[in-house]
């Protein structure tokens, strides 16, 4: 997740807003793990270029998932299936990078405002 800071180009941000809540990504060994609040969701996969390919699991099921990120990794779309119906892919999930909070200071006639 910090490859961009090391000069390797854009990569997955730590958090994205989605219709299923905020998904948080982190590296665990060679895999990327994403967790989200909907039904205690978890994604485990490997990043290949701008695609994260792996599996998803929630309290109510699981299956395969492919998350395709935009070239700058600011947004994504996902397609996923359920283990019982591997030929039927849903495409109704997307996300937008959660912006980092930036603190600003302003010098005014009344002093420094943070």
C-alpha positions, 0 to 999 in steps of 0.5 A: 500500500505504500509503493507509491511513496517508494516511487513504484507508482500508484497503488491501493489506498488504505481506505475506500468508500463503498455502498457496503461501508468503508473497505480497509486494505492492508498487506498481509505477507504477499496477499492484500486483505480487505475488510468491510462492515457489511456482514463482517466482510473480508476479501483476500487476494493478490494484486496484479497490475490494477486488478485484485483477484481473490475471494470474498467471504461474509456471514451470508456467503462467499465466492470469487472476486475481481476488483479493477482499480482505475489507473491512479487507484482512486476508484474501483469496480468489482465483479463477484460471484457466489460459490454456488453459482460460479458462472453468475457474476454481479457487478454492483459494487464500486468504491472511491478512495477515502481522502486523507484528512489534511490539517491546515493552519491560517494566520489571521489578524486574531492569531493562528487558526488550526 
